[in-house]
């Protein structure tokens, strides 16, 4: 989960997962919440043949969610920077 304040707007980004029978995440849901209202959602689905990776699912679903937003380029950049910090400085 990422929480931040962008130009006076409280922004929260949450990631939820659905797991397969082997307890591997195969479906990632990204929710962009602005001022306590879910504004944008997006998802990423893993193929049965893929090796599931939470990081790849988060990046893909966040990218899709941000593509739908009306946020400025600078605000989107700040969100990606916060994601980078959440990952401990790793992409």
Long-range contacts (C-beta under 8 A, 24 or more apart in sequence): 2-79, 2-82, 2-83, 2-86, 4-78, 4-79, 4-82, 6-71, 6-75, 6-78, 6-79, 7-75, 9-34, 9-35, 10-34, 10-35, 10-36, 11-79, 13-62, 13-65, 13-79, 13-82, 13-83, 15-54, 15-57, 15-58, 15-61, 15-62, 17-54, 17-57, 20-52, 24-52, 25-52, 25-54, 25-57, 26-52, 27-57, 28-54, 28-57, 28-58, 28-60, 28-61, 29-61, 30-58, 30-61, 30-62, 30-64, 30-65, 31-65, 32-65, 32-66, 32-69, 39-69, 40-65, 40-66, 40-68, 40-69, 41-65, 42-67, 42-68, 55-87, 58-83, 59-83, 59-91
